[in-house]
Amino acid sequence: MQETTYDIGGTKIYAAETGVGPPLLLLHGGGPGASGVSNYARNIAELAEEYRVIVPDLPGYGRSTKGIDGSDPFGYLANRIRGLLDELGLDKAHLVGNSYGGAAALRLALDTPGRVDRMVLMGPGGVGTTRALPTPGLNCLLNYYTGDGPSRRKLERFIRNYLVFNAADVPESAIEERYQASIDPEVIAAPPLQRPSGRGALRTLWKMDFTRDARLSRLPVPTLVLWGAQDKVNRPSGGRMLAERMPNCDLYQVANTGHWVQFERAQLFNRMCAGFLAGRR
């Protein structure tokens, strides 16, 4: 796997790349200690049989620059991923986004639909998450760096109780790897996923809520939404809302699955993702 760090307007973005074929970016979720390769550990090799798979660490995570623009998080991420496409010399690419990465993909598609070929979203953020009280899982995620600060116990509780449907699916080694990444001093100093606060907090929440974006009903990008029926982080009802609002959106609700569809149901995900992006039904 080729590894490169790109400079996108002063933001360093690390990306791993493998495979040959149409370009496909995999955008990871925003849980503590997340990174691109770890998020898609069960998907990269199989998708690379058909696609040029590019897996960045989003700003704030992994080996990329820490800290983001908290006044418009999804817009900031979308701008940096678009800059990565420019740096790679790609006019257009497929996007796959999980949770936080799904929100980044959707925002990029809304801002510049001509840059996105097809898109797969798994439990994307910003879909009804700001209009009601946060789910227990989202609360657990947002509280990770508050109170008594990060701990392995807090991270394990989030992953086993809220991220997945079957807690036994996640090995201890994966939790330890994410915990060590989550306590990087640069991350602790500027956690990438926080509750908006202070002046402008309401405006930030509005920017992070796609249900308020009229462009959603005009988005031409063919989209597949995969949502775990037992998702405790982002409500599965968000999937139905996207399918009703977006003109070219297919929805597949995955039984006995939580927030991490690509990990918990890897075989199903890999097959559906590869087929949809290639235009196969």
Sequence and secondary structure as in RCSB ss.txt:
>XXXX:A:sequence
MQETTYDIGGTKIYAAETGVGPPLLLLHGGGPGASGVSNYARNIAELAEEYRVIVPDLPGYGRSTKGIDGSDPFG
YLANRIRGLLDELGLDKAHLVGNSYGGAAALRLALDTPGRVDRMVLMGPGGVGTTRALPTPGLNCLLNYYTGDGP
SRRKLERFIRNYLVFNAADVPESAIEERYQASIDPEVIAAPPLQRPSGRGALRTLWKMDFTRDARLSRLPVPTLV
LWGAQDKVNRPSGGRMLAERMPNCDLYQVANTGHWVQFERAQLFNRMCAGFLAGRR
>XXXX:A:secstr
 EEEEEEETTEEEEEEEE  SSEEEEE   STT  HHHHTTTTHHHHTTTSEEEEE  TTSTTS     TTSHHH
HHHHHHHHHHHHTT S EEEEEETHHHHHHHHHHHH GGGEEEEEEES TTSSSSSS   HHHHHHHTTTSTT  
 HHHHHHHIIIII S GGGS HHHHHHHHHHHT HHHHHS SS    STTHHHHHHHT GGG GGGGG  S EEE
EEETT SSS THHHHHHHHH TTEEEEEETT  S HHHHTHHHHHHHHHHHHTT  
